[in-house]
Amino acid sequence: MVIYPTPYKGGEVILRHEDHEWKIDAKVLTPSQTSPSLAYVAFHSDVEHEVLKVTTGRRVTVTYDLYLVDPPWKFGAPAAARAQSVSSFQAALQKLLESPEFLPEGGILGFGLSNHYPFDFETELQEMASYLKGEDAHVYRICRELGLQPSLRAIYDDDRVSWGCEGFDGIMLDEIVQDICPDCEGGRKIYGSALVGTLGGIPVNKGEDVGPIDPESEEYPDPDPELITWISPLNKLNQLEGNSSAYERDGIFSYINPCIIARIAAACDRVDY
């Protein structure tokens, strides 16, 4: 958004993202410059923006969208081409991996996406990794550099099926599938079984509140549920609403949340004693 230095009152730009808000008053910025100047503000598409009412004068702006055509870097590029200073995130994550107390048997790290992306039911999930931006690209790159082999995964809402383990309220797939079980009868339970049995989904937790697994439960699945340690919480920024025929009959819909997943090895394989 480019703002010309015309005389006016009001017209401030308000930006909001998550719990943060910024106010930009271009008419205060441009007069302080030593030569004629334009003001501009740039922001990602998931940032809410508002222009306050212009009370007098004329506010002249040029507003346009920028689209990424080619990724700014590729994961296979030489390290020197994408070298950056070691971030606090990388240092903290590396310290955790070097600790034998952190997930001693190995496990899964989860990162909720912090930016909005054009996910839909035609999206090839793994191809989206090259188009991550900002903090998400940083997380993905650091995980790769630390040998964690990150990937994008879809977490399907499954809070009506306990699988015999409290808090395991999601099913993780490596792809986005819309019509899970078009001919299923039986609603949510059959739907969950189709995700796991037919599509190879894995029961997981969407948050940190999980209870012990009960292997005697009749709902206990194969494969076993897997515990995700969420480094940043799963969120609804890129949430898709499922459209399973089995759900439509009951007026129930599933929600799908893409995220970054990284598996880590057991401490005996990653820590130098």
Phi and psi in degrees as a GROMACS rama.xvg file:
@    title "Ramachandran Plot"
@    xaxis  label "Phi"
@    yaxis  label "Psi"
@TYPE xy
-101.331  129.569  VAL-2
-118.058  122.289  ILE-3
-80.4906  153.002  TYR-4
-83.241  52.6632  PRO-5
-84.407  156.168  THR-6
-77.2414  125.702  PRO-7
-163.67  166.181  TYR-8
-123.548  147.666  LYS-9
82.1292  -153.898  GLY-10
71.9338  18.9665  GLY-11
-66.3179  150.493  GLU-12
-97.4218  128.514  VAL-13
-111.699  125.987  ILE-14
-113.234  137.129  LEU-15
-133.458  134.462  ARG-16
-148.692  121.771  HIS-17
54.2179  -119.563  GLU-18
-101.362  15.1587  ASP-19
-111.562  150.13  HIS-20
-141.833  139.073  GLU-21
-128.167  144.594  TRP-22
-120.79  123.051  LYS-23
-115.484  121.293  ILE-24
-113.856  94.5205  ASP-25
-63.5621  -33.512  ALA-26
-70.7842  -12.9722  LYS-27
-88.4554  -29.9901  VAL-28
-75.9046  -46.5016  LEU-29
-68.4844  -37.1733  THR-30
-65.9158  -20.3913  PRO-31
-80.3141  -6.25042  SER-32
-82.8508  150.764  GLN-33
-78.9103  -15.5257  THR-34
-134.249  159.1  SER-35
-52.8821  131.327  PRO-36
-140.127  155.207  SER-37
-105.366  149.069  LEU-38
-101.768  150.05  ALA-39
-147.453  156.126  TYR-40
-140.197  135.846  VAL-41
-124.816  141.62  ALA-42
-156.297  156.185  PHE-43
-70.7671  162.331  HIS-44
-69.7187  -18.3425  SER-45
-87.8996  2.28431  ASP-46
-88.0349  124.919  VAL-47
-73.5798  134.552  GLU-48
-132.014  149.209  HIS-49
-142.778  139.974  GLU-50
-110.582  121.913  VAL-51
-70.8553  161.249  LEU-52
-62.7336  134.96  LYS-53
-84.4262  119.244  VAL-54
-89.3653  -34.0607  THR-55
-145.428  157.978  THR-56
80.4408  -164.685  GLY-57
-128.271  126.668  ARG-58
-102.848  117.072  ARG-59
-109.663  123.432  VAL-60
-135.006  157.791  THR-61
-120.71  120.172  VAL-62
-119.214  131.384  THR-63
-149.64  163.323  TYR-64
-105.214  144.834  ASP-65
-108.986  134.475  LEU-66
-121.249  139.692  TYR-67
-81.6774  118.363  LEU-68
-93.2578  -49.3256  VAL-69
-121.037  141.933  ASP-70
-58.0252  141.185  PRO-71
-65.8912  -22.2763  PRO-72
-153.075  155.239  TRP-73
-113.005  147.783  LYS-74
-64.9522  -21.3927  PHE-75
-90.3712  3.33695  GLY-76
-67.2431  154.05  ALA-77
-56.7907  145.765  PRO-78
-59.4865  -35.4866  ALA-79
-64.1631  -30.6345  ALA-80
-72.3935  -20.4577  ALA-81
-126.716  24.8505  ARG-82
-66.569  138.04  ALA-83
-140.04  161.01  GLN-84
-65.9428  149.636  SER-85
-65.0133  121.814  VAL-86
-82.9224  165.127  SER-87
-64.4019  -32.8471  SER-88
-64.6703  -44.9381  PHE-89
-63.2405  -42.6264  GLN-90
-63.3705  -41.3842  ALA-91
-67.6783  -42.4381  ALA-92
-66.8175  -40.9878  LEU-93
-63.918  -37.5434  GLN-94
-63.3286  -40.3926  LYS-95
-63.4692  -44.3677  LEU-96
-64.9313  -27.9142  LEU-97
-84.3073  -4.7252  GLU-98
-92.7163  124.06  SER-99
-68.6277  -15.5473  PRO-100
-80.8863  -19.4639  GLU-101
-85.5263  114.984  PHE-102
42.2555  64.8446  LEU-103
-58.7108  -28.3169  PRO-104
-94.1671  7.10235  GLU-105
84.477  177.538  GLY-106
166.495  -159.69  GLY-107
-123.811  131.897  ILE-108
-100.171  139.991  LEU-109
-121.839  141.053  GLY-110
-131.99  113.772  PHE-111
-67.3236  141.795  GLY-112
-71.896  133.801  LEU-113
-95.0159  -6.71603  SER-114
-124.298  161.274  ASN-115
-92.0727  139.834  HIS-116
-133.19  159.732  TYR-117
-82.5716  56.9839  PRO-118
-70.929  140.11  PHE-119
-149.365  -173.838  ASP-120
-77.6138  -2.35672  PHE-121
-100.676  -2.90025  GLU-122
-67.6068  129.944  THR-123
-83.2327  105.106  GLU-124
-57.3602  -46.1736  LEU-125
-69.8335  -26.3568  GLN-126
-68.4337  -24.2954  GLU-127
-68.544  -15.5086  MET-128
-59.3006  -33.5792  ALA-129
-72.5411  -11.5761  SER-130
-113.737  13.6246  TYR-131
-64.5851  150.691  LEU-132
-133.609  160.869  LYS-133
55.864  -132.737  GLY-134
-59.977  -36.5992  GLU-135
-64.2126  -44.1639  ASP-136
-63.3199  -37.7238  ALA-137
-63.8896  -46.6548  HIS-138
-60.8368  -47.1104  VAL-139
-61.7073  -44.8923  TYR-140
-64.9041  -45.0588  ARG-141
-63.8227  -40.8124  ILE-142
-61.2941  -40.2217  CYS-143
-64.313  -43.5227  ARG-144
-65.5083  -26.3808  GLU-145
-91.2718  7.98348  LEU-146
76.2289  26.1399  GLY-147
-93.474  -7.14234  LEU-148
50.4082  64.2602  GLN-149
-69.6311  160.477  PRO-150
-154.6  160.907  SER-151
-87.4246  137.055  LEU-152
-133.931  155.171  ARG-153
-106.751  124.689  ALA-154
-101.738  114.034  ILE-155
-87.1745  132.767  TYR-156
-63.4419  131.498  ASP-157
-147.74  45.01  ASP-158
-75.6627  0.340941  ASP-159
-99.7437  -1.99821  ARG-160
-120.69  120.081  VAL-161
-87.3535  -21.2115  SER-162
56.1022  23.2648  TRP-163
73.4688  17.6098  GLY-164
-149.117  111.856  CYS-165
-61.6457  133.465  GLU-166
91.8896  -13.0141  GLY-167
-84.9388  81.941  PHE-168
-110.988  21.0973  ASP-169
-141.483  163.323  GLY-170
-128.54  126.193  ILE-171
-98.3719  127.434  MET-172
-124.408  158.863  LEU-173
-94.7341  11.3424  ASP-174
-148.939  164.482  GLU-175
-99.4808  120.435  ILE-176
-122.319  130.431  VAL-177
-88.0913  -60.4031  GLN-178
-95.0321  92.0187  ASP-179
-68.4486  -49.5177  ILE-180
-147.232  73.8983  CYS-181
-62.0678  -26.0265  PRO-182
-108.589  10.9991  ASP-183
-74.0845  145.472  CYS-184
-115.479  142.167  GLU-185
118.383  0.0780677  GLY-186
68.6571  -139.513  GLY-187
-59.7396  -43.8595  ARG-188
-64.3547  -43.5624  LYS-189
-65.9645  -37.5679  ILE-190
-60.1869  -47.7212  TYR-191
-61.4557  -39.3972  GLY-192
-65.1089  -35.4607  SER-193
-66.3973  -40.6342  ALA-194
-60.6624  -42.8285  LEU-195
-81.351  -53.5785  VAL-196
-74.2248  -41.3156  GLY-197
-88.4601  -41.8723  THR-198
-100.282  -1.7673  LEU-199
77.1114  22.9777  GLY-200
-69.0996  159.057  GLY-201
-121.388  125.353  ILE-202
-62.4828  130.857  PRO-203
-140.467  171.946  VAL-204
-96.8471  140.155  ASN-205
-91.6428  -8.38918  LYS-206
-145.767  -170.119  GLY-207
-88.7175  -15.9884  GLU-208
-85.5882  95.689  ASP-209
-129.26  147.727  VAL-210
-104.304  179.581  GLY-211
-68.5766  149.042  PRO-212
-79.6369  133.204  ILE-213
-103.749  99.3013  ASP-214
-68.3929  -11.3139  PRO-215
-87.8357  -7.44369  GLU-216
-63.7615  142.145  SER-217
-67.5735  -20.4526  GLU-218
-91.4985  -1.50215  GLU-219
-59.2406  123.672  TYR-220
-93.3582  170.652  PRO-221
-127.558  112.139  ASP-222
-81.3341  171.211  PRO-223
-64.6158  151.641  ASP-224
-62.0815  150.673  PRO-225
-121.542  137.106  GLU-226
-88.5831  125.037  LEU-227
-97.3402  128.449  ILE-228
-90.9369  106.378  THR-229
-81.5935  113.564  TRP-230
-78.9563  -40.7904  ILE-231
-128.495  138.564  SER-232
-67.9554  149.92  PRO-233
-62.1959  138.933  LEU-234
-136.892  178.531  ASN-235
-102.43  12.6797  LYS-236
-57.1151  -38.9493  LEU-237
-117.018  24.5157  ASN-238
-65.3284  134.793  GLN-239
-110.354  147.343  LEU-240
-98.8799  121.871  GLU-241
-66.3938  162.409  GLY-242
-140.437  48.7875  ASN-243
-75.5091  137.239  SER-244
-60.9278  -35.3648  SER-245
-61.5995  -34.1462  ALA-246
-75.2392  -39.0313  TYR-247
-58.766  -35.5823  GLU-248
-65.4796  -30.9221  ARG-249
-98.7797  0.63351  ASP-250
69.0504  27.6095  GLY-251
-117.449  139.431  ILE-252
-127.467  147.981  PHE-253
-96.9922  150.077  SER-254
-115.34  140.39  TYR-255
-121.529  127.317  ILE-256
-122.7  113.084  ASN-257
-70.6262  149.115  PRO-258
-158.626  173.277  CYS-259
-99.4083  131.392  ILE-260
-121.871  137.921  ILE-261
-136.085  127.082  ALA-262
-92.0502  140.114  ARG-263
-121.268  148.184  ILE-264
-77.444  167.687  ALA-265
-64.4993  156.374  ALA-266
-58.3353  -35.1624  ALA-267
-64.5269  -20.8373  CYS-268
-99.7667  -10.1302  ASP-269
-123.32  -12.6081  ARG-270
-110.064  132.697  VAL-271
-88.2125  110.289  ASP-272
